[in-house]
Amino acid sequence: MKTTELRSLVRSRRIANGEGTRNLTKAECINLLEDNDAVKRLDASTTQSVSTPPPQRTQSTDLMDIILKNVKEQGISSLDEPKVISLIEQHAMSATKADELLKTIVENMEQIIDKRMKKLELPVTVNIKNNATGTTKDMGIQHKCFVTLLKVAQARDKDGHVPNIYLHGPAGTGKTTGAQKLAEALNLPFYFNGAIDSEYKLSGFVDASGTFQSRPFYEAYKNGGVYLFDELDSSMPSAVLAFNASLANGHADFPIGKVERHKDCIIIGAGNTTLRGDGYSDGFQRNEMDGAFRDRFSCFIAWPIDEALEASCVSTDYKHWLEIVRKARKAVKEHGIKKHEVTPRATFSGIALLQQEIGVKDVVDMVLRKGLPDDNWSKISDAIRGSI
């Protein structure tokens, strides 16, 4: 990620304002993103000098250790060329040795920065360039799997259609939002329906007056657009039979006759499972779809919780709540607590309640416990006790 993007991320998380971020280095941005308290040291960190031991002649290897120790104590933002040169000069080293040492230190610190960048939660930002017009659309921060979805949605099979896509992952991970943003990115209308129990809710019907009552699927199929069939694995298998032929062929039968599939019709299914009747979150069950139906979705894309995206949407004032949610989420996973989800919805619902000045303990009970029995709740409460 570029320094300008890191500065923008610092501003978006409200760690520092525009003036405070204008001259930040890449390393300083990483420091602030890793530790929000660092904002309190922002002004000092840009002016302070590296502390040094009493001047003395030292071997280069010893001096290397001294400099790195100072850098570690002061923070990576304290490392810049003039300060290092000053420290080297104080140790009365020759110019040749100083150059060699400076090069070694810079290489060493670049490796440290790379490692810290990999560990740091940096959300994915998406910019889409239109090669025809030369313009760029800024999509902002998106789910880490969004770029994959975007690429698949621009592929075409032998008949010129986009391969059918199925997004699967836990509740609250932003599958619907991903499909909406895809439509926005491609400048297409967005159509949606949730779980259905009747084929007429998918294909539409002719009412008593002889008027065809269309459904979102018909509109997308005929006129083009991104169509999302959400909670597909919660629908009745018999109700989605009408979906089969339209997925496999370039045409579909509707109550008013056969309709050709539009070249810009992008069909996306979404659910919590892989359509095999399997459970998710160690206990929740969903309906099984037959193999022929699953096969009509050419591309399965896993859509997990994106914690970097989640964090990017939380201001500094509520990072403490995010920490509580994550500890609870981790405890659920580690203890194998069944039928209990701690999704990003818990993060944002909790923040909304805290903004109404509801106490943290009450918010925890409403948003994280949700009536969970004492035996299982004790495992979660032990994990978050120190943070409340």
N, C-alpha and C positions, 0 to 999 in steps of 0.2 A: 504494500500500500504506500502511495506517495505521501511526502511530508504534508502537502496541502490537504490531502484527504484526512490525515491524522489530525491536523489542526481543526478541520471541520467537525470531526467526531468529538474532539474535546469541547468545542462550542455546543454541539448538539446535546451533549450530556450535562451541559451547564456547569462544567468544571471551571471554566474561565471564559471571560467575555472576549469580544473581537480584539480589543486593544491588547489584552493579556496573551493572546495566542499568535499575534502577527509575526513575532520573531522567534517563536519556539522552534527548536531543532527537532528532528525525527526522534532522537533519544529522549528529549524532554517530554514530547507528546506521549511516548510509551510510558514514561514514569507516571505522568498524570493519569493516564487511563488505567494503570495498574493500581494506583493508590490515589483515591480522590482527595485524601487529606493533603496530598502534595500541593494542592492549589494554595494552601496556606503558606507554602514555602516558595511560591512561584517567583515573587519579586526577589527574594533573597537568593534563590538558586541561580538566577541569571546574572548576579553580580558578585557572589561570594568567590573567594579564592580557595584553591585546594590547600588544605593544611599540610605543612611539611615538617619533617623532623629537623633538628639542628643541622646546618650545613656541614657536610663532610664528604670526603672523597670516597666513593663507593663503587664496587664492581657493578657492571651493567645488569647482571642477573639479580643482584640484591636490590638495585634501584627499581627494576621491573616490579618486584614484589611490593616495594614501598609505594610505588605509584598506583598499582592496582588496588592495594589496600586502601589508599586514600580515596580512590574512585569509588570503591565499594561502600566506604563509610559515608561519602558525600552524596552518593547517588550517581547514576550513569550520566545525568544531565550536566555534571560538573566537568566531564571530560571534553576539552576542546584544545586545539593545537597550541594556542598561546600559553595556556596554563601549564600544559605538559612541558613545553619548551622552557618556561620559567622554572619549573621544578628541576628539570635536567640541569639548567645553568646553575642553580643553587648548589647542585652537587658537583660542580666544577668538572663536568665531563667535556671531552673534546668534541668539536663539531661533528666529526665523522661518527663517533659513538652515539652522539645525540640523534643524528639522522636515522641510524640503524635502529636505535631503541624506539624512536617515535614511530617508525614504520611497523615495528613488531607490536607496539601497543595498539595502534590503529587497527591492525589486522585482528588482534585479539579481541578488541572491543566490538568490532563488526560482527564477529562470531557470536558474542554475547547478545548483541542486539537481535541477530537473526533468531537465536534460540528463544529470546523473550517475545519476539513477534509471533512465533509459532504458538506460544502458550497464551498469549494475550487474546482476549475475546474481541475479535474484530469482525463486525458484521459485513456482509457482502453488499457493495454498492453497485448498481447497474446503470450503465449508460449505453443507449442503443443508437448506433450510427446508421443513418440512411445513406447508403452509397449512391443512390440515384440523385438525391438532393443535396447531399453533403451536410445535412443537419443532424443534430444529436438530441435525443430525448433522454432527459435525466429521470430515471425511475426511482432514484433514491435508494434507501436501504431495503433489501429484499431477503427472503428466505434463502438459505445457502443452496437449496436445490432449484431455485428459480431459473438460473441460467441453463441448467439441464432441460427443464421444462420448455424454456423458450427455444432451445435448439431443436428439440423433438418436434415442437409445433411448427417448425419451418421445413421439416422433412416432407417428402412426398413419395407415395408408393407408386407402383407401376400404372395405376389408374389416375394418378395426379391428386390423390387424397392424402390428408394428414393421417398418419397411423393413429389408431385409437389409443388413448392414454388412460391409465388407471393409477391414481394416487392413493397410497395406503400409509397410514400412520396413526398414532394415538389421537384422541380428541384434543381439540384446542391448539393444534400445531399450525393452523393457517392454511389448510388445503383450499378452502373456499376463497380466501384472500389471494392465494397464488393464482387461481384460475381467473379471478377478476383482474388482477394485475397483468396477466397474460393478454387478456382482451384489450386492456388499455395500451399495452406495449405494441400490439399489432393493429391498433385502430379498428377493432371489430366490436360489434355489440356483444353483450354478455347475457346469457340465458341460464336459468337455474331452476331445478326442482329438487326436493328432498325425497325421502323414502316414499314409495307408492305401494298400494295394495290392489290396484286395478290397472289394467292396460290402458283404459280410457284416460287415466291421468297422465299417461305418457303420449299417446297418439292423438288425443282429442276425441270429439264425438259430434254427431249431428243432433241438434236439439229438436223438440217437438214441432218447431216452426220451420224445420228444414235448414236451419243456419248452422254452419260448421263452427264449432267452438274449438279453436286451436289451443295448443299447449306450447310451452317453451321449446320443446324438442322439435316440433313441426316448424316453428319459425326459424330456428337455427339451421335445420336440415335443408329447408327450401331457399332461404335467403342468405345464409352464411352467418358466421359468428362463433363465439366460444360457448359451447353448451356444457354445463356441469350437471351431472346426475349424482347428487350428493347422497351419502348414506345408502349407497347401492347395496351394500351387504345387509342392510336392515329391511330391504324391500322383499316382498313375497316373490319367490322364484317364478311362480306362475304368472305374476304380473309383468315380469320383465321379458317374457317370451317374445313379445312384440318388438322388443329391442334387438333381438338376435339378427334377423335378416338385414335390418338397416345398418348394423355394424359391419357386416361382412360384404355387402353389395353396394353398388353405387346408386341404389334406389331403394325406396321403402313404400309399403302400402299404408295409406292413411284412409280414414273413412270417406274421403272425397276422391280417392284414387291413388294411382302411383305417382310418386314425386322423386325427381332426380336429386341426388345429393349435391349440394353446392360445393364448389372447389375450396371455398373458404370456411366450410363447416368443420370445426374442430370439436371432437367429442371427447369429453373427459368424464370418467367415473371416479368416485372417491369413496373411501370407506376406511374403517379401522382395521380390517383384516385383508387377507389375500384371496378372499372369496371362496375359501375352502371349508367354511364352517368352523374354522379354528377360532380360538379365543384370543383376546388381546388383554393386556394388563392382568394376566394371570387369573382369568375368571370370566370376563365378559364374553358372551358368545354371540355370533352373528350367523346369518343364514348362509348355507352353502349353495354355490352356483355350479352347474355342471361344467365339465371340462371344455365342451364346445363353446360355451358362453365365455369362459375365461380366455380361451384362445383368441376370441375376437378382439381382445384388448392386446395389441401388439407390444405395448411398452408399459411395464409396471415400474413406477418410480416411488421409492420409499420417501416418506415425508416426515422425518422425526422432529422432535422439539429442537429448535435452533436457539440455543441459549445466548448466543452472541446477539441475535436479533432481539430476543427478549430483553436483554440488558440494555440495548441501545434505546429502547422505548421507555426506560425507567430513569427519571431524573435523580440527581444526587440526593435529594431529600428523602427518597424512598429506597435507596440501595440497601438499607438495613432490612426492609421488608423482603426484598428480593433474596437476601441471604437466608432468611427464615424459610421462604418457599423452597429454596434449593436444598436446604438441609432436610426438610420434610420429604421432598421428592427422592432424595438419596436414601433416606431411611425406608421408604416404601419399597424401593427396589432391593435394597440389601436384605430386608427381612421378608421379602416375598409376600407382602400384604396383598391379598386378593381383592378384586373388585373395588379398588380405591385409586383414583387418579389425582395427581398433583400436576396440572398442566399450566401453561402460561395464563390461562383464564384465572387461576388462583392469584397470580401476580397482579393482574390488572383489576380484578374485582376487589382484592384486598386494598389496593391503593385508593380506589374509589371510596371505600368505606373509611379508610384512615383520613381521607380529605374531609370527611364529615365529622371528624374528631371522635370517632368511635375508638375505644381503647384497643390496644394491640391484642390483649388476651381474648377479648370478645371477637375480634376479627379472625384470630386463629381458630376459634371454636366454630365460627360460621363458615369460613372459607376452606380451612384445612382439615378440620375434623369431620364435619358434615355427618354427625351422628355415628361415627365409627365406634364400635364397642371398646370398652376399657382395655381389654387385653392387647388389642392391636394399637390402640391410640397411645398406650404407654410407651411403645417402641418409638413412635414418632416424637412424642413429647420429650422423651429423654434426649433425643437428637437436637431439639431446638430450644431446650430449656435455657441454655446459656445465652441465647440471643434475644430472649423476650424481656 
